[in-house]
Amino acid sequence: MGLELGDRRARIFDISNTTTDGPPPLSKEELEAFTRFDLIYRSLCALMFNYVPMSGHPGGSVSSGRFVACTLFNAMDYNLFEPERPDADIVSYAAGHKALGLYAMLALRNEIARVGCPELLPPQPNLQLRLEDLLGFRRNPVTDTPLFRSMKAKPLDGHPTPATPFVRLSTGASGVGVPSSLGLAVGAADYYGDDPPRVHIVEGEGGLTPGRSTEALAAAGTASLGNAIMHLDWNQASIDTNRVCREGGQPGEYVQWTPAELAYLNDWNVITVPDGTDFQQIASAQRSALELDNGQPTMIVYRTTKGWLYGIEGRASHGAGHKLCSADFYEALRAFEEVADLEIPRCDANNPPCRNGSDLAVVEKCYWEALVAVRQAIESHTDMVTILAQRLRSARERVVTRRRATRPKAPRVEAIFENVAALEEAPDHLRLEPGATTTLRGELGKVFDHCNRISDGALMIAAADLLGSTSVATGGKAFADGYWNARTNPDARLMSIGGICEDAITGVMTGLSGYGRHIGVGSSYGAFMAPLGHIASRLHAIGNQARQEVAPGPYRPFFLVLAHAGLKTGEDGPTHADPQALQLIQENFPIGTSITLTPWDPQEVWHLVCEALGKRPAIIAPVVTRPSETVLDREALGLAPAEASRRGLYALRTASGTGDG
């Protein structure tokens, strides 16, 4: 008896079996332009790894290059002049280890614009990723080599951060990129409604193996997140194996699904591309993805070879490459040199410091000479530049003429910050009478409800199957019942993120906050939320810091709710009543990015939340308990008023004696 999947809203098909009566998606001239561009791109990846020196991830950068180029120059609606344009499509590298490829691609796109459509380039250097900036690959701000300084190169981290224009998230930590990228898509879908910007997510099959990624795939399929398109680089190679997934009758060494099976299981549309190097298949698949209108997210699975034509393939190219200025390195560049009719500078006996890498200034000089050769190759291929530059113009025209409009009653997150800054006293409906009984978690839920009412629902709320138990469900009670679904229930404020899935909850909700139109709220037992939410929260904090380089402004808060916290949950036993959850969060983030809230009595909750929102950190972590509390008559007891808690550490009661006798 065979096992069959039940009905799906999604579709699955092989692009090579799809026939059309019209011409192929790319003309002969366009195909030649994309092919030439890819040769330059792959060669630049080889150069970057060589001269850094010998650092980065060349294999996956190379194998993803063709479908990323087609995405940027063919599938997206955006304006190169406006990296932060809110209604533009987004590309998000969930596969943060492909940063080498991301930087190479963005720098080459900048060169295409510089030569072919300079009017598209913003005048501010911080809004461009120039070829000169590649001198900063895997360098930090204190790098002191001559060209890095004189050319004011950007320090480009080994994994992406929003310090780079067009990068919205910090990614690279195990599995966080998938849920946080999907969080961007949630933010866009909820803010724009029927015609949201698309979020193009670049990932590899290894990035789907962490549990938080699978949880997030389930959430996106369940929520009909139709503006999410994942471009999956299925090269079967990870750091330790060349057979990640089951394939061709052979079991995988890590997992027993194919990416297509995993995606379709979770109600994603799936388009398989048997040859991920075939630009016509790639372009056809991407066009089909844009035409799908069933409301479900889409995964395009490109079968590729890690390190394709680099000279090192498979897992050996994951984080390693050719030795510095070796014969194999120059062999990898031979096709580029022949087509470009130039020669990359050679190391010889007269230049030993470059060959052994001991003199960084000499290596940098050789690196820059090689980058100049790449620039010359771009400038000399005018047909390629003309075709690709026109596609950048078309991308701008599409996003401008599309006129994406926000949905009616779209969230107004700034209303929250404006409101809480203006109020010192709690609103009447949040004031507590002495002698009343309530809970810390209950009062936090009421504050969330107030924030949502005044902002048309700028808080999106998720919990690990504990919405009612942790009281955060109260934050959505003024809106539609049930869980948010982009197509069938867009007015709800509660999200279903895989069930008991703290990892995915924090990933998706930090990505949602990172989009900038919402505040994400994730809740669970503090014993679980503090450790499981830490990685995504840390990347969100780093991302907010890094974003200041491109778009200075306030941080974008996310609520990490540590509920049922501490010894007051003692009846659940030490597995749940962990007294140390606060220690995992407090002072464990970059300075100025995180605030923990530890209300002593329910009257303090409003004041603490307002004070934290007024300071706008990246992470706000309320620590709230489960049991009921009696509201104290603080004045009668001679205690400081509840608003004193806004100062953080304060004197609850001061001695009144004279000290005599």
Secondary structure, 3 states (H helix, E strand, C coil): CCCCCCCCCCCEEEHHHCCCCCCCCCCHHHHHHHHHHHHHHHHHHHHHHHHCCCCCCHHHHHHCHHHHHHHHHHHCCCCCCCCCCCCCCEEEECCHHHHHHHHHHHHHHHHHHHHHCHHHCCCCHHHCCCHHHHHHECCCCCCCCHHHHHCCCCCECCCCCCCCCCCCCCCCCCCCHHHHHHHHHHHHHHHHCCCCCCEEEEEEHHHHCCHHHHHHHHHHHHCCCCCEEEEEEECCCCCCCCCCCCECCECCCCCCCCHHHHHHHCCCEEEEECCCCCHHHHHHHHHHHHHCCCCCCEEEEEECCCCCCCCCCHHHHCCCCCCCCCHHHHHHCHHHHHHHCCCCCCCCCCCHHHHHCCCHHHHHHHHHHHHHHHHHHHHHCHHHHHHHHHHHHHHHHHHHHHCCCCCCCCCCHHHHHHHHHHCCCCCHHHCCCCCCEECHHHHHHHHHHHHHHHCCCCEEEEECCCCCCCCHHHHHCCCEEEECECCCECCEEECCCCCCCHHHHHHHHHHHHHHCCCEEEEEEEHHHHHHHCHHHHHHHHHHHHHHCCCCCCCCCCEEEEEECCHHHHHHHCCCCCCCCHHHHHCCCCCCCCEEEECCCCCCHHHHHHHHHHHHCCCEEEEECCCCCEECCCCCCCCCCCHHHHHHCCCCCCCCCCCCCC
